[in-house]
Amino acid sequence: MPTSARTVASQARHRDAGRSQKTNRKETDMNEMQPMFNLHGGGGGMGLLAVLAVLWGLAVTIFWMVCAWRAMRAHEKLAESVEQISKK
């Protein structure tokens, strides 16, 4: 099936037009995206929430480390007491 030069040129124009539309659409989508954290107050609430979550995590971690330290010391004292009683 022979194709004319006009048909080939027309197909090439349509193909190139589709590519440019896709490229333009991608560029506008990237331009419309907003960052989650910015310096103008748009994401300040999320930033504050993240900082509070980190501080809460640190506080809980320190609390459980202190509890574990106290339990270990109590266990050591109990073990020493049992050892002294068994020697008598």
C-alpha positions as CSV (number, residue, x, y, z in Angstrom):
1,M,0.0,0.0,0.0
2,P,1.8,3.1,-1.2
3,T,1.7,6.2,1.0
4,S,2.1,9.7,-0.3
5,A,4.6,12.2,1.1
6,R,1.7,14.3,2.3
7,T,0.4,11.4,4.4
8,V,3.8,10.7,5.9
9,A,4.3,14.4,6.7
10,S,0.9,14.6,8.3
11,Q,1.5,11.5,10.5
12,A,4.8,13.0,11.6
13,R,3.2,16.3,12.5
14,H,0.5,14.5,14.6
15,R,3.1,12.4,16.3
16,D,5.3,15.4,17.1
17,A,2.2,17.4,18.3
18,G,1.3,14.5,20.7
19,R,4.8,14.5,22.1
20,S,4.8,18.2,22.7
21,Q,1.4,18.0,24.4
22,K,2.7,15.3,26.7
23,T,5.8,17.2,27.5
24,N,3.9,20.4,28.2
25,R,1.4,18.5,30.4
26,K,4.3,17.0,32.4
27,E,5.9,20.4,32.9
28,T,2.7,22.1,34.0
29,D,2.0,19.2,36.5
30,M,5.5,19.7,38.0
31,N,4.9,23.4,38.2
32,E,1.6,22.9,40.0
33,M,3.0,20.6,42.6
34,Q,3.4,22.3,46.0
35,P,6.1,21.2,48.5
36,M,5.0,19.8,51.8
37,F,7.3,22.0,53.8
38,N,8.0,25.6,52.7
39,L,9.2,28.8,54.2
40,H,5.9,30.7,53.6
41,G,3.8,28.9,56.2
42,G,1.9,26.5,53.9
43,G,3.2,23.4,55.7
44,G,4.1,24.8,59.0
45,G,1.5,22.7,60.9
46,M,3.0,19.5,59.4
47,G,6.5,20.6,60.4
48,L,5.4,21.4,63.9
49,L,3.7,18.0,64.1
50,A,6.8,16.2,63.0
51,V,9.0,18.0,65.6
52,L,6.5,17.2,68.3
53,A,6.4,13.5,67.2
54,V,10.2,13.3,67.4
55,L,10.3,14.9,70.9
56,W,7.5,12.6,72.1
57,G,9.5,9.6,70.8
58,L,12.6,10.7,72.6
59,A,10.7,11.3,75.8
60,V,9.1,7.8,75.7
61,T,12.5,6.2,74.9
62,I,14.2,7.9,77.8
63,F,11.4,6.9,80.1
64,W,11.6,3.2,79.2
65,M,15.4,3.3,79.5
66,V,15.2,4.7,83.0
67,C,12.6,2.0,83.9
68,A,14.8,-0.7,82.5
69,W,17.8,0.6,84.4
70,R,16.0,0.6,87.7
71,A,14.6,-2.9,87.1
72,M,18.2,-4.1,86.3
73,R,19.5,-2.6,89.5
74,A,16.7,-4.1,91.5
75,H,17.3,-7.5,90.0
76,E,21.1,-7.3,90.8
77,K,20.3,-6.4,94.5
78,L,17.8,-9.3,94.6
79,A,20.4,-11.7,93.1
80,E,23.0,-10.6,95.6
81,S,20.6,-11.1,98.5
82,V,19.7,-14.6,97.3
83,E,23.4,-15.4,96.9
84,Q,24.1,-14.2,100.5
85,I,21.2,-16.2,101.9
86,S,22.3,-19.4,100.1
87,K,25.9,-19.1,101.6
88,K,24.6,-19.0,105.1
